[in-house]
Amino acid sequence: MRKRFEQQLEFGAQLISEVEIDKRSRDQLSQLLSGLQYIFLTKEVNEKVFKLLEGKILAGKKETGRTGMTLWEILVLGSIRQNLDIDYDRLQHISNFDMAVRGIMGVHNLTTDWEKKKYYALQTIKDNVVLLDEETMDKISAVVVEAGHKLKKSEDKKGLDTEINLELKTDSYAVETTIHFPTDIWLLWDSIRKSISVIELLKEEFELSGWGKIKVWFDKSKKAYNRVANIHRKKGKNYKERLEVATKDYLSVSNEVSKRVVITMVQLENVGSKKALILLIALKKYHDYLLKLSDQVDRRLLQGEKIPHEEKIFSIFEEHTEWLAKGKIGRPVELGHNVQITTDQYHFIVDHKVMVKEVDKETTIELGRRLGNKFGQGYKLSSISFDRGFYSKLGYDFLSKQFDLVVMPKPGKKSGKQELLESQDDFVEKRRKHSAVEANINELEHCGANKVPDKGLHGFKRYVGWSVLSYNLKRLGKIVMEQELLSTVRYLNAA
């Protein structure tokens, strides 16, 4: 049974409260560790965070068995991965050899030799970090934001008994999935090679007809793809004629592979093996893509047809990927999902959402509902600002009932009433300050939310959730460090 955290009471064990963090450091890891230390040592916040972790990871689990990695270690390791935007190999090295990190995890011993200290295996880290989901991390992030707000409120003695006036800014940006650029001939090659690789796995268990020289078919398919790709890229003399001949050869090989795959699926149709069933499901998926992409290559390159956007496939591995045209200079197209974030005047991310097949203006009402649920007693929704892409009359009217001021510029030609509204001093001031959200987005991208290596839509959302949580922990740590440094300076001046 996993535990929240249980430090070994042995000679030389370093307590988390005793871990020294340089308060003058500008490094992002120092700020994150400071935030984590504050979370652990502040009883009220500690209890809320661990209850959320237990509710997700320990729900339905028996209270017996091996303890496994503690909930605290999972939170620390997952946050560090995003904070530094690193892979699991680097995370493993840091978890085993960085004294400050091990101190915050509560496993550092000042007297034990390195070879006797607790060691984190690579697969152990991978298996544990993925246990949390986006919803749980969003709740933990809300606890972190609340703790940060209380710290900022404590700076103003006059404001201790007053509400916090939230000044929010909302924007969206593209977060990419880890895929190659989707051309139909390349995606067809992906479908062929993955079909053949599944067949290879099936051959280890069963005798399959038609695949005596499976490597020959792999090589033949790759050569046919390379020939089409090179002609398409280099163009040259008689480009169209050469491309047509190469494409027909490519499709001929593709069709032959498809026929053999169908024979294999029929041959194993009644096999009761669980492994065979799983592989056949994967084989059918790749074969379906093979058929669809063969048809699209034929229609586009041989028949000269323009494929409608809704029929296009952007990845056979990350099927959820969207084609995003944000109109940015140098990056006209990005492949992934738009992520909407809302930040406050203290630069905390108070809300985020991975947008799946949604545009900005369709999300404002739902955003208003989420913010209303998150910020009740102790808060006042003072203002919220957007850029022009978020404008909708329904969204503006809905938010105006919650916020004192809604800065939502209307695109295109404006009525006299709208012109008057957008020329008011408060509106102009908030609109100018709205650009601060771009800095928050940039900082979030450095916390991993720029390109997602995790697989599937669930993995995509989880990865972004970790990034937002890591970002907010870092912001909290920065406030803690600033306040402690200021307190030290005041003490020295008074002395």
N, C-alpha and C positions, 0 to 999 in steps of 0.2 A: 504493500500500500504506500503510495506516495505521501510525502509530508510537506507541510508548508516550507519549513526550514528548520534544520536541527544541526547546530554547529557542534562538532566533536569537542568535548571538554577535555582537552589534552594539553600537556605542557607546551608552551610556545604558540598556541593557536591565537591568531590575530582576530580580534572582534571587529565587526563591520564598523562600529562606531569609532574605532581607533585607526581606520584607514585614512592616511593623510592625502589630501588632494590639494594641489597647488592652486590657491584661490586667485592667483594672478594669471594663470594659464588661459590662453585663448583657444587652446586645442579643443575640438569638438568632443573627443573622448573624455577629457577631464570634466567638461560640462555635463555629459551624460552620466558619468559615475557620481557626480555630485547630486544630480537629480535622483538617481536610484538610492543613494545613501539617505537622502532626505525622506524618500518614500518609506524606506525600511524603518527609520528611527522615529518617524512621526506616527504615534499609535493609531490615531483616528484614520489616517490615510492608509496605513499598513493593513488595518483590519478590512477596509473596503476592498482593497486590491486583492488580498488573499481570498476573500469570499468569492470574488468574481473568478479567480483562477480555479478555485475548488469546484465552483459550479459548472465549469466547462470540462476540466480534465478529470476530476474525481467522480463526476456524476455517474451513478450506476455501477461503480467499481466496488469490489469486495475489500474489506479491511484486512485482508491477509495477503501473503505473497511478498515478493521482493519490493523493496522501497522505491527503487528507481531514482531518477534525477528529481531533486526537489523542485517545487513550483517556483521558488525564488531563482534558482539557477536557470530554469527555462526562460524566465522573464529577462534576466540579465543577458544571457547569450543571444536571445532573439533581438533584443534592443541594440546590442553592439554590432551585430551583423548588418542591420539597417543603418545605424549611425555612421559607420565607416564605409558603407556600400562595398562590402567585401564578400568573397565566396566562402564556402564552408571550410576549405583548406586553411585559409588565413585565420578564420575564426577559431579553428582547432589549435593553431599555433598560439594565438593570443590567450585562449582559455587555459593553456598549459604552462605558459612561460611569462605572462605579464603579471607582475606581483600585485599591482593596483587592482586589476580585474579580478584576480583570484581572491584578493582581500574583500572586495565588494560581494563576491559570491560566498564568502565565508569559509573558504577551503584553504586559505594560505596559512602556513605554519612557518614561523620565523626561525625554527631550529632544525626542522627535518631536512634531510638531504633530498635533492630533486627526484632521485629515482624511487624514493619512498612516498612521494606525495601523490595525491589523487590525480589520476590521469583521465582525460576526456577523450574517448575514441571518436573518430570521425563519424561513423554510422550512428553512434549514440546521440551525438549532437543533432544530426539530420532528423532522426526519428522523433526527437523531443520538441524541436523548435516548431515543427508543423502541427503540433497538437492544438494550438489556439486557432480560432477563426476570426473573421473580420468583426463580427458582432461583439465578441468578448473584448477584443482590443479596443473597439470604439468605446465600450463602457469604461474600461480601465483608463483610456485617454481622457474621458470626461472627468474622472476622479483626479487625474493629474492636473487638468485645467483648473478645476475648482481649487485645488491646493495652491496653484500659482496665483489665482485671483485673490485668495486670502492673504498671501504674502505681499502682493502689491497693495492691497487694501491696508495692511498693517503699516505701510510706509507713511500713510496719511492718518495721523491720530484723530483728526476731525472727522474722517470718513469711516471710522470703525462701526458706527451704528447706522450708517446710511446704505442705500442700495448701490450696486455697481452699475453705472451707466455703460452699457455695451455699445461700442461703435464698430460695426461689422463691415467686412468687405468680402465679396464673393466673386470668384472667377473660376474658369476651368482651363485645363491644359491637357495635352496628349501624353499619355504614358504608353510606351511601346511594349509589345510582346517580342520575345526573342525568336524571330523567324527571318528567313531570307526574303528578298524582294520577290513577290509572286508573279512570275510569268507562267503562262499555261504550259509551255513546253517543259519548264523546270518542274512544275507541280506534277506533270504527267510522269516525268522520270522518278520523282519521289514515290508516286503510287506504284510504279513498276518495281523499284528496288525494295520497297517495303513488302510488297506481295511476295517477292522472291525470298526475302529474309525470313518471312513467316513460314514459307514452304520448307526452307532449310531446317527450321525447328521441328516441323512436322515429320520430316524425313528421319530425324533421330529416333522417332517413336514408331513410325509406320513405313511400310514399303509402298511407295507412290509411283504410279506409272507416268511416263512422259517427262520425268525429271532426272534421267540418268546422267546428263551433263548439265547440271544446274548452273555452274559457273559460266558455261558457254552462253547461256541466255542472259545472264547478268552482263557479261562483257559486250555481247551483241547489242543489248538495249542501251548501254552507256555510250558505245560508239555512235549509234544512230542519233542519240540525244546531242552529243557533242558536235556532230556534223551539222545538225539543224541550228544549234546555238551559235556556232562559229559563223555560219553563212549569214544568219540574222544579225549578228553583231558587226561583222566586217563589211557587209554588203559587197560591193565590187561589180565586175563585169558579169552580165547575164544573171543578175542577182535573183530576180523573180523565178526564172526557169530553174536555176540550181536549187533554190529554196523549195520549189514545188516537188522536185525529184527527191530531195532529202526528207521532206515531210512525209511523202508517201511511203518511203522506206521505214521511217520512224513509226508511222501508224501501222504498217504491216507487222513490224516486230511486236508492237503493243498488242495488236489483235491476236497474234499467235500466243503471246504470254497469257492473255485473257482466256483463250480457249483452254489452255492447259490448267489454269487456275480453276475454271468451272468444273473440269473433269475431276480435279482433286477434291473440290467441295462435295461433289456427288459421291465420290468414292468413300469419303469419311462421314457422310451424312448421318449414319446410324451408329457411329462409334460412341460408346458410353463414357469414355475417359473425360474427366473434368478438365485436364490440361488441354486435350484436343478440342474440347468445346470452346475454351477461352481463345485458343489460337484461331479456330474457325471464325469466331466472331470478329476478331481483328482482321483476318484475311478477307472476310466479306466487306468490311468497311473500306479497306484499301482497294479492293476490286471494284467497288461501286465508284470510288473516286477515279479509278483507271478508266472506266467506261465513260464517265461524265467528261473527263478532261480530254480523252481521245476525240469525243464528239466536238468539244470546243476548239481543239487544235485544227480539226478538219474544217469546221465552219469558218474559223478566222483566217487561216493561212491558205486553204485551198479554194474556199468558196467566196472569200473576201467579205464575209459578214461581220458586222460589229456586234460583239457580245454585250447584251444588256447588263448594266451594273448589278442588278439583283441576282443574276445568274452566276456572277463571278465568284471564284473561290480564292481566298487569300492565304490559306495554309491548310494542309491535310492533317496537321498535328495540333495546331491551336485554332480550332474551327470557329471559336468565338471572336476572332480578330476582326476589327473593323477598319475600313479605309477612311482615314481622316485627312481632310484637306482644310487646314486652318489658315492657309494663305500666308505662312511665315516666309520671310526672305531666306533663301537657301534651303528651306525644308518645306517644299510645297505639299508633300504627302508624308503622312506618318501612319504606321500600322499598329493598332492597339485599341485603347479605349480612352475617351475623355474622362478626366477625374475632376470633379467639382470640389473646391475647398472654400471654406469660410473662415476668415481670421478676425481676431479682435484687435483693439488698440495696443495690447501687450504682446502681440505677434504670436499668440497661441492659435492653433488650428482647432476651432470649436466644433466644426462639422466637416465631414467629407463624404463623397459618394462616387462610386465607380458607375459611370453612365453607360448603359448598354442599349444601343440603338435609340438614344435620346438626344435631343438638341437642347441648348441652354434655356430657351424661353419656355420649354415644357416642364421645367423642374422647379420653378419658383414657388408654386403653391405648396408642393410637398416639402420644400426647404423650410418654408415658413412654419409648417406644422411641426417639423422636427425641432426647430429652434424654440418654438413655444413650449414643447414638452421638456426640453433640456433646461431651459432657464425660467424658473418660476420665482419662488420667494428669494429675496436677496438680490434680484437682478431687475434692471429696467432696460428694455430693448429701445435704445435711444435712436440709432440710425443704422441703415444698411445700404451699401452702394454696390452697383453693378456696372458693367459696360453695356454698350448698345445691343449686343447679341442676346441679352436676357429680357428685353422689353416685351411685355404683353399686357394688355389692359386688365385682364383677369388677375394676373400675377400682381400687378401694381396695386389694384384695389384690395386684394387679400392682404398683402403685406402692410398696407397703409393702416389697417385696423390693429396691427401689432406694434408697429414702429412709429415713433414720433416723426421720423423723416425717412423717406424712401428715395434714394438717388438712383433712378433708372432711366437714363437718357433714351429718348425715342429716336430711332433712326429715320432718315428721310425727311420729307417736308413736315414742318410742325405747325400746329394751329397757334393763334395768338395766345391762347390760354397756356399752351405747353411752353411757348417761348418765355412767357412771364414766369412760369414755374421754374424753368431751368436757369433763369437769370438771377434768381434770388441768392443772397450772400451765402446762406447755409448750404444750399444745393451746390454752388460753385466751389465752396471750400471742401466739402466732402468728396466732390468729384475729383478735385486735384489730389487729395490724399489717397484716393483709391489705388493709385499706382503702387502703393506700398505692398499690396498683395502680390505683385510680381516678384518682389524680393523674397517674400515668404515662399512662393512657388519655387524659386531658384534654390533656396535653402532646403526645401523638401526634396528636390531632385538630388541634392547631395546626400540625402538620407535614404537613397536607394530608389525613390519613386520616379525614375526616369526610364528605365528599361527593366522589365520583369523577367527573371530567369525561371521562375516556378511555372509548373505546367497546369493547364486548365483554367477555366474562369474562376473556380473556387480558389486555386492557388494564386491567381492574379489579384483577387480581392484581398486575400490574406496578406500577401506581400505588401500591398498598398497600406493596409491597416497597420502592419508592423512599422512601416515608414512613418506614418502619422504619429503613432505612439512614441517612437524613438525621437521624432522631432519635438514633441511636447515635453518629453522627459529632459531633453537637452535645454529647452527654453526654461524649464523649471530650475534646472541645475545652474543655469547662468544667473537667474535671479538670486538663488541661494548664495552663490559665490560673491555676487556684487554686494548683497546685504551683509554678509559676514566680513568682507573686506572693509566696507564702510564702518562697521561696528569696531573693527580692530583699529582703524585710523582714528576714530573718535576717542577710543580708549587711550591710545598713545598720546593724542593731543591733550586730553584731560590730565594725564599723568605729568 
